[in-house]
Amino acid sequence: MAATIVDGEYLKEIEKSRRDLRALISSKNCAPIMLRLAWHDAGTYDATTKTGGPDGSIRNEIEYKHAANSGLTIAIDLCEEIKARHPKITYADLYQLAGVVAFEVTGGPTIGFVPGRKDSSSSPEEGRLPDAKQGPPHLRDVFYRMGLTDKDIVALSGGHTLGRAHPERSGFEGAWTKEPLKFDNSYFVELLKEDSEGLLKLPTDRALVEDPQFRPYVELYAKDEEAFFRDYAESHKKLSELGFTPPSSCFKLAVKNSTVLAQGAVGVAVAAAVVILSYFYEVNRRLKNEIDKARVDLLNLIWKDKYSATDLLRLAYASQFSIANSHNGDAGNSTSTDATTKTTQCANNNNNLKTAIDNIKAKHPTITYPDLYQLAGVVALETLGGPKIEFVPGRKDSQISPNEGCLPDGKQGASDLRDVFHRVGLSDDKDIVALSGGLKLARRADSEISGVHGHPTGETLKFDNSYFEELANKKDSSLLTLPTDKALLDDKKFRGYVQLYATNKDAFKKDFEEAHKKLSELGLPHASFFRSTLEKSTLVVKNIPVAQRAVGVAVAAAVVIFSVFYLINRRRANKYSLNQFQ
């Protein structure tokens, strides 16, 4: 269908629909089923095929008759009342807005809502939604397929604090909490009780307590409702926007109105612009100098020991994969620096490398460990003949280490390989195969480090596509081939990329560069914004020898910066509101 045009009139209709939904949900106590409607319309998304998701297709007869959607015609019919009064709004937007309002009405967090979804007349095949009778592997299959994480799984499961199960719909009966029309953290409190008399615990609920990766989140949310609200709002927003790119008309309208606001305070903006730009320029200059010096130290380390390049690359990968099982509030932005844990986990055994990195860190204390690890990976790739990958700083240190087992295990197959990559948010098979081609450089298989001996290619210190050539052609039986290597050939989806990269070196280099950049910037907040802001601030300040002579530039810069900061801060706080687009 044609793209949804989000103009002023559309946004007014959204605001009116929000009011009507609030009145409807409050009067009929239908928040739980509205939430279920929003969830089930969005929860069919497949990140690999880019199909399903919040597109309003659940209104199609073939889809609402799926077993998992039993009873949802009640919510669909209720939404038709709103749709009749506001026909301009798409069903896709209406269903997700209904879910957002349902949480607000029941005391839940304010969830960001950006309109502009397109309706779809086609529906995905049955079987994409969670089955309440299944355990952790099934839950992960469903959520990882959408590109979501373990934290998202647990946080979104907290939606069961609302509503009850009906035997005619699911085969189960009962409420999960004592107050099924109040959104709070009681779902997790009850889960941790051995006996919650009269309350429902499905197999998928029990899985959250029994699985060692899920349970820490359950325990966190049971004792910290604020943490649950924060993570739930974030996860629900991700779910409601799966496969959705806000239309440019929406963004242009936001910038236009933010610009008007900024222009109303030109006097303040001029002074503020000069201060802000100067600050970013100075911060950028100092940090860039430290990074350049650290880069030289890393090159010296590699020149002294050529094999340290592969170890540095391995360190960069291990650092990023570790965020999958980290449970602290800023897990996505941090990497554990706990020496004992890092050096005793099998995939990280290399005390000499840790000492060398610590020495470089001591010389450049303003650079965080995770930034240093990723810089090391970038430098290592360049020295091995790989692509020159742009480095963006901004990662935060953490003293909390993840559980062992979050790194790829060479003894496992395709399913485990996907699980590991999906846990960190990389759900594209292309990324998995391309990065495997870089991991072969990081696999200096030493029995003291990994328990195996050998190397997957003949050229152990050269970045090229020989790993895929060896896999596809099996020319040298003496080279190391692990179960994870064989999985790339045995799995049909993986094999297509192996064959492509074996015959097309440029395609591999291009895809690897893109995938490595994704991996290295996992959890890095607003990486593109950070990069562009530093670049623009440097360019502008260098051309302002005297600030007073550049009032015109400063005003323009102020408008842009204030507009972007306005949007970014709104986004970070998860407080998108319709007013900011009007």
C-alpha positions in Angstrom: 0.0 0.0 0.0 1.0 3.6 -0.5 3.1 5.3 2.3 1.1 6.9 5.0 1.4 10.7 4.9 1.8 12.0 8.4 0.8 15.7 8.2 -0.8 18.1 10.6 -4.3 16.7 9.9 -3.2 13.1 10.5 -1.7 14.0 13.8 -4.8 15.8 14.9 -6.8 12.6 14.2 -4.2 10.6 16.2 -4.7 12.9 19.1 -8.5 12.6 18.9 -8.2 8.8 18.6 -6.1 8.7 21.7 -8.8 10.5 23.7 -11.5 8.2 22.3 -9.4 5.1 23.1 -8.8 6.3 26.6 -12.5 6.8 27.2 -13.4 3.4 25.6 -10.8 1.5 27.5 -11.7 3.1 30.8 -15.4 2.5 30.4 -15.2 -1.1 29.2 -12.2 -2.2 31.2 -10.8 -3.7 28.0 -7.1 -2.7 28.5 -5.8 -6.3 28.6 -7.4 -7.4 25.3 -6.3 -4.1 23.6 -2.8 -4.9 24.7 -3.1 -8.4 23.3 -4.3 -7.0 20.0 -1.3 -4.7 19.7 1.1 -7.4 20.7 -0.3 -10.1 18.3 -0.4 -7.7 15.4 3.3 -6.8 15.9 4.6 -10.2 17.1 4.5 -11.9 13.7 7.6 -10.0 12.5 10.4 -11.9 10.9 13.6 -9.8 10.8 15.2 -12.0 8.1 12.3 -11.9 5.6 11.1 -8.5 6.6 7.5 -9.8 6.8 4.7 -9.5 9.3 4.9 -7.0 12.1 2.6 -4.1 13.1 0.8 -3.7 9.8 -2.9 -4.1 10.8 -3.1 -7.5 9.1 -4.6 -9.1 12.2 -8.0 -7.7 11.0 -7.8 -10.1 8.0 -10.1 -13.1 8.5 -7.4 -15.6 7.7 -5.2 -14.2 10.5 -7.7 -13.5 13.3 -8.8 -17.1 12.9 -5.3 -18.3 13.9 -5.6 -20.3 17.1 -3.3 -17.9 19.0 -5.7 -15.0 18.1 -8.8 -16.6 19.5 -11.1 -13.9 21.1 -9.3 -11.0 19.5 -12.3 -10.1 17.3 -13.7 -8.5 20.4 -10.8 -5.9 20.4 -10.9 -5.6 16.6 -14.6 -4.7 16.7 -14.1 -2.2 19.5 -11.4 -0.5 17.4 -13.8 -0.3 14.5 -15.8 2.2 16.6 -12.7 4.4 16.7 -11.8 3.8 13.1 -15.3 4.8 12.0 -14.9 8.2 13.7 -11.3 8.6 12.4 -11.1 6.9 9.0 -7.9 8.6 8.0 -5.9 6.6 10.6 -4.4 3.3 9.4 -5.4 0.1 11.3 -1.8 -0.5 12.0 -1.4 2.8 13.8 -4.7 2.4 15.6 -3.9 -1.0 17.0 -0.5 0.1 18.3 -2.0 3.3 19.7 -4.6 1.2 21.5 -1.8 -0.8 23.2 0.0 2.3 24.3 -3.2 3.9 25.7 -4.1 0.6 27.5 -0.9 0.9 29.5 -1.4 4.5 30.4 -5.0 3.9 31.5 -3.9 1.1 33.8 -1.0 3.0 35.4 1.8 1.8 33.2 4.7 3.8 31.7 4.4 6.4 29.0 5.4 4.6 25.8 6.7 6.5 22.8 4.3 6.5 19.9 5.3 7.6 16.4 2.6 7.3 13.7 2.9 6.4 10.0 2.5 2.6 9.8 1.1 1.2 6.5 -1.8 -1.3 6.4 -1.3 -4.7 4.8 -3.9 -6.9 3.1 -1.7 -10.0 3.3 -1.1 -12.0 6.5 1.9 -14.1 7.6 1.6 -17.9 8.0 0.2 -19.3 11.3 2.7 -20.2 14.1 4.8 -17.1 14.5 3.3 -16.2 18.0 4.5 -17.7 21.3 2.9 -21.0 22.4 2.1 -20.8 26.1 2.8 -24.5 26.5 6.4 -24.2 25.4 9.7 -23.5 27.3 12.8 -21.2 26.9 14.0 -22.5 23.4 10.6 -21.8 21.9 10.5 -18.3 23.5 13.9 -17.5 22.1 13.1 -18.8 18.7 10.0 -16.5 18.5 11.6 -13.4 19.9 15.0 -13.8 18.3 13.2 -14.1 14.9 11.9 -10.6 15.5 15.3 -9.3 16.4 14.6 -8.9 20.1 16.7 -10.0 23.1 16.4 -11.9 26.4 15.8 -8.7 28.2 13.0 -7.9 25.8 11.5 -11.4 26.3 11.3 -11.0 30.1 10.2 -7.3 30.1 7.4 -7.9 27.6 6.3 -11.0 29.5 5.6 -8.6 32.3 2.5 -7.5 30.2 0.8 -10.5 31.8 0.4 -8.3 34.9 -2.8 -7.3 33.0 -5.7 -9.6 32.2 -6.5 -13.2 32.6 -6.5 -16.4 30.5 -9.8 -17.8 29.2 -10.2 -21.6 28.7 -12.2 -21.1 25.5 -9.3 -19.1 24.0 -6.1 -20.6 25.2 -7.1 -23.7 27.2 -5.9 -22.0 30.4 -7.9 -20.2 33.0 -7.1 -17.6 35.6 -5.3 -14.3 36.2 -1.5 -13.9 36.7 -1.9 -11.2 39.4 -4.3 -10.2 42.2 -5.1 -7.0 40.4 -5.4 -7.8 36.7 -6.4 -4.3 35.7 -3.4 -2.6 37.3 0.0 -2.4 35.5 2.8 -2.9 38.0 5.6 -5.4 38.7 3.4 -7.9 40.7 3.7 -10.5 37.9 7.4 -10.9 38.7 6.8 -10.9 42.4 4.3 -13.7 42.1 6.6 -15.7 39.7 9.3 -15.9 42.4 6.8 -17.2 45.0 6.8 -21.0 45.2 3.1 -20.9 45.8 0.9 -18.2 44.4 -2.5 -19.6 45.4 -5.2 -19.2 42.8 -2.9 -17.4 40.3 -1.9 -18.6 36.9 1.6 -19.8 35.9 1.9 -21.0 32.4 4.9 -23.1 31.1 6.2 -19.9 29.4 5.9 -18.1 32.8 7.8 -20.8 34.6 10.5 -20.8 31.9 11.4 -17.2 33.0 12.3 -18.4 36.4 13.9 -21.7 35.5 16.2 -20.4 32.7 19.5 -19.0 34.1 19.6 -16.2 31.5 16.0 -15.0 32.1 15.9 -15.3 35.9 18.2 -12.3 36.7 15.8 -10.0 34.9 12.8 -11.5 36.8 14.6 -10.9 40.1 15.5 -7.4 39.1 12.0 -6.5 38.0 10.5 -8.1 41.1 12.5 -5.8 43.4 12.7 -2.7 41.2 9.5 -1.6 39.6 11.1 1.5 38.1 13.6 -0.7 36.2 10.7 -2.8 34.9 8.8 0.2 33.7 11.8 1.6 32.0 12.7 -1.6 30.3 9.2 -2.5 29.4 8.6 0.9 27.8 11.8 0.4 25.7 10.9 -3.1 24.7 7.3 -2.3 23.9 8.4 0.5 21.7 10.8 -1.8 19.8 8.0 -4.3 19.4 5.5 -1.7 18.1 8.0 -0.4 15.5 9.3 -3.7 14.2 9.9 -3.3 10.4 8.6 0.3 10.6 10.5 3.3 9.4 8.9 6.6 10.4 7.9 8.5 7.3 10.0 11.5 6.3 7.0 13.7 6.4 6.8 13.1 10.2 10.4 13.9 10.8 10.3 17.0 8.6 7.3 18.3 10.5 9.1 17.7 13.8 12.2 19.6 12.6 10.1 22.4 11.2 8.2 23.0 14.4 11.4 22.6 16.5 13.0 25.2 14.2 10.2 27.6 14.8 10.6 27.2 18.6 14.4 27.8 18.2 13.9 30.9 16.1 11.7 32.4 18.8 14.8 32.5 21.0 17.5 33.5 18.5 19.3 35.7 21.0 19.8 32.8 23.4 20.4 30.4 20.6 23.3 32.4 19.1 25.2 32.4 22.4 24.3 28.8 23.2 25.3 27.6 19.7 28.8 29.1 20.1 29.2 27.6 23.5 27.9 24.1 22.5 29.9 24.0 19.3 33.1 25.1 21.0 32.5 22.5 23.7 32.0 19.7 21.2 35.0 20.9 19.2 37.3 20.8 22.3 36.0 17.5 23.5 36.3 16.0 20.1 39.9 17.4 19.7 41.1 16.0 23.0 39.5 12.6 22.6 40.7 12.3 19.0 44.3 13.1 20.1 44.1 10.3 22.7 42.6 7.9 20.3 45.3 8.6 17.7 48.0 8.0 20.3 46.3 4.8 21.5 46.2 3.7 17.8 49.9 4.1 17.5 50.5 2.1 20.7 48.3 -0.7 19.3 50.3 -0.7 16.1 53.5 -0.9 18.0 52.1 -3.9 19.9 51.3 -5.6 16.7 54.7 -4.8 15.1 56.4 -6.4 18.1 54.2 -9.5 17.9 52.5 -10.1 14.6 50.2 -12.7 16.1 48.8 -10.1 18.6 46.7 -8.7 15.7 44.5 -11.8 15.8 44.3 -11.7 19.6 43.2 -8.1 19.5 40.5 -8.9 16.9 39.4 -11.8 19.1 39.2 -9.4 22.1 37.1 -6.9 20.2 34.6 -9.7 19.3 34.5 -11.1 22.8 33.9 -7.7 24.2 30.8 -7.1 22.1 29.3 -10.6 22.4 29.5 -10.3 26.1 26.7 -7.7 26.2 24.2 -10.5 25.4 24.2 -11.8 29.0 25.0 -8.6 30.9 22.2 -7.7 33.4 23.1 -4.2 34.6 21.0 -1.2 33.6 23.5 0.0 31.0 24.3 -3.4 29.6 24.1 -2.3 26.0 26.8 0.4 26.5 29.3 -1.4 28.6 31.9 -4.1 28.6 33.1 -5.9 31.8 36.6 -5.0 32.9 36.5 -7.6 35.7 39.9 -9.3 35.2 39.1 -12.6 37.0 36.0 -13.3 35.0 37.4 -12.2 31.6 40.6 -14.3 31.8 39.0 -17.4 33.3 36.2 -17.8 30.8 37.4 -20.2 28.1 36.9 -18.0 25.1 38.9 -15.2 26.8 42.1 -17.0 28.0 45.0 -14.7 27.3 46.7 -13.1 30.2 49.6 -11.6 28.2 47.2 -9.6 26.0 45.3 -8.3 29.1 48.6 -7.0 30.5 49.5 -5.2 27.2 46.0 -3.7 27.0 46.1 -2.5 30.6 49.4 -0.8 29.9 47.9 1.1 26.9 44.9 2.0 29.0 47.1 3.4 31.8 48.7 5.7 29.2 45.3 6.9 27.9 42.9 7.0 30.9 40.3 9.1 29.2 39.6 6.2 26.8 37.2 3.6 28.2 38.1 -0.1 28.1 35.3 -1.0 25.6 36.3 1.8 23.3 39.9 0.6 23.5 38.9 -3.0 22.7 36.9 -1.9 19.6 39.7 0.4 18.5 42.1 -2.5 18.8 39.8 -4.6 16.6 39.7 -1.8 13.9 43.5 -1.4 14.0 44.0 -5.2 13.9 41.8 -5.5 10.8 43.7 -2.8 9.0 47.1 -4.4 9.7 45.8 -7.7 8.4 44.7 -6.2 5.1 41.0 -5.8 6.0 38.7 -2.9 5.4 39.3 0.5 7.1 36.4 0.7 9.5 35.3 4.0 10.9 35.7 4.1 14.7 33.1 5.9 16.9 33.8 6.3 20.6 31.3 6.6 23.4 31.1 3.2 25.1 30.9 3.0 28.9 32.9 0.8 31.3 31.2 -1.7 33.6 32.4 -3.9 36.5 29.6 -6.4 36.0 30.6 -9.5 34.0 28.2 -11.5 31.9 27.7 -15.2 32.5 30.0 -17.6 30.7 28.7 -19.1 27.5 27.6 -15.9 25.6 30.4 -16.3 23.0 30.2 -18.5 19.9 31.1 -22.1 20.7 33.1 -23.8 17.9 31.7 -27.2 18.9 28.0 -26.3 18.2 25.9 -26.1 15.1 23.7 -23.7 13.2 21.0 -23.3 15.8 23.5 -22.3 18.6 25.3 -20.0 16.2 22.1 -18.2 15.4 21.2 -18.0 19.1 24.5 -16.3 20.0 24.2 -13.7 17.3 20.5 -13.2 17.8 21.1 -12.5 21.5 23.1 -9.4 20.7 20.6 -8.2 18.1 22.2 -9.5 14.9 19.4 -11.5 13.3 20.5 -11.3 9.7 22.1 -14.6 8.4 24.3 -12.4 6.1 25.9 -10.8 9.2 26.5 -14.2 10.8 28.3 -15.6 7.8 30.3 -12.5 7.0 31.5 -12.1 10.6 32.4 -15.8 10.6 34.9 -14.9 7.9 36.5 -12.4 10.2 36.3 -14.7 13.2 38.6 -17.1 11.4 41.4 -14.6 11.8 40.6 -14.4 15.5 40.7 -18.1 15.8 44.4 -18.7 16.4 43.5 -22.1 17.7 45.9 -22.8 20.5 45.3 -25.8 22.8 46.1 -23.6 25.8 43.5 -21.0 24.9 40.7 -22.8 23.1 41.3 -26.5 23.7 41.8 -27.1 19.9 44.8 -26.7 17.7 45.1 -25.5 14.1 43.8 -22.8 11.8 40.9 -22.6 9.4 43.0 -21.2 6.5 46.5 -21.4 5.1 47.0 -17.7 5.3 46.8 -17.2 9.0 47.5 -13.4 9.0 45.8 -12.2 5.9 42.2 -10.8 5.5 40.7 -12.3 2.4 38.0 -14.7 1.4 40.1 -17.9 1.6 38.1 -19.1 4.6 35.0 -19.4 2.3 37.1 -20.8 -0.6 38.3 -23.6 1.7 34.8 -24.3 3.1 33.2 -24.4 -0.4 36.0 -26.4 -2.1 37.5 -28.4 0.7 40.9 -28.2 -0.9 43.1 -28.8 2.2 42.1 -31.5 4.6 44.8 -30.5 7.1 43.1 -27.2 7.9 41.0 -26.8 11.0 37.2 -27.2 10.4 35.0 -26.9 13.5 31.3 -27.8 13.7 30.4 -24.1 13.4 32.3 -24.1 10.1 30.4 -27.1 8.8 27.2 -25.5 10.0 27.7 -22.7 7.4 27.7 -25.3 4.7 25.0 -27.6 6.1 22.5 -24.8 6.7 20.8 -23.9 3.4 20.5 -20.1 4.2 24.1 -19.9 5.4 25.4 -21.9 2.4 24.2 -19.3 -0.1 26.4 -16.6 1.5 29.4 -19.0 1.8 29.2 -19.7 -2.0 28.9 -16.0 -2.8 31.9 -15.0 -0.7 34.0 -17.9 -2.0 33.7 -16.5 -5.5 33.3 -12.7 -4.8 36.0 -11.2 -2.6 34.5 -7.7 -2.9 31.1 -8.8 -1.8 32.6 -10.4 1.3 34.7 -7.3 2.1 31.7 -5.0 1.8 29.3 -7.2 3.8 32.0 -7.9 6.5 32.7 -4.1 6.9 29.0 -3.5 7.4 28.5 -6.4 9.8 31.6 -5.6 11.8 30.5 -2.0 12.2 27.1 -3.2 13.5 28.7 -5.5 16.0 31.2 -2.9 17.2 28.5 -0.3 17.8 26.0 -2.6 19.6 24.6 -0.6 22.4 26.5 2.6 21.5 23.9 5.3 22.1 23.2 7.4 19.0 26.4 6.5 17.2 25.4 8.2 14.0 24.3 11.3 15.9 27.6 11.4 17.9 29.6 11.0 14.7 27.8 13.7 12.7 27.7 16.2 15.7 31.5 15.9 16.2 32.1 16.3 12.5 29.8 19.4 12.1 31.1 21.0 15.3 34.7 20.7 14.1 33.9 22.1 10.7 31.9 25.0 12.0 34.3 26.0 14.8 37.3 25.9 12.6 35.6 28.5 10.4 34.8 30.9 13.2 38.0 32.8 14.0 35.9 35.4 15.8 32.4 34.2 17.0 30.9 37.6 16.4 31.7 37.5 12.7 29.7 34.3 12.3 26.3 35.2 13.8 24.6 33.9 10.7 26.3 30.5 10.9 25.7 30.3 14.6 22.0 31.0 14.3 21.7 28.3 11.6 23.8 25.9 13.7 21.7 26.7 16.8 18.5 25.9 15.0 19.9 22.5 13.8 21.4 21.6 17.1 18.4 22.6 19.2 16.1 20.7 16.9 18.2 17.6 17.0 18.8 17.7 20.7 15.1 18.2 21.3 14.3 15.1 19.3 17.2 13.0 20.7 16.4 13.9 24.3 12.7 13.0 23.7 13.8 9.7 22.3 16.2 8.9 25.1 13.5 9.5 27.6 11.0 7.4 25.7 8.5 10.2 25.8 7.4 10.7 22.2 4.2 12.7 22.3 2.0 13.9 19.5 2.5 17.5 20.6 6.1 17.4 19.5 5.1 16.7 15.9 2.3 19.4 15.8 
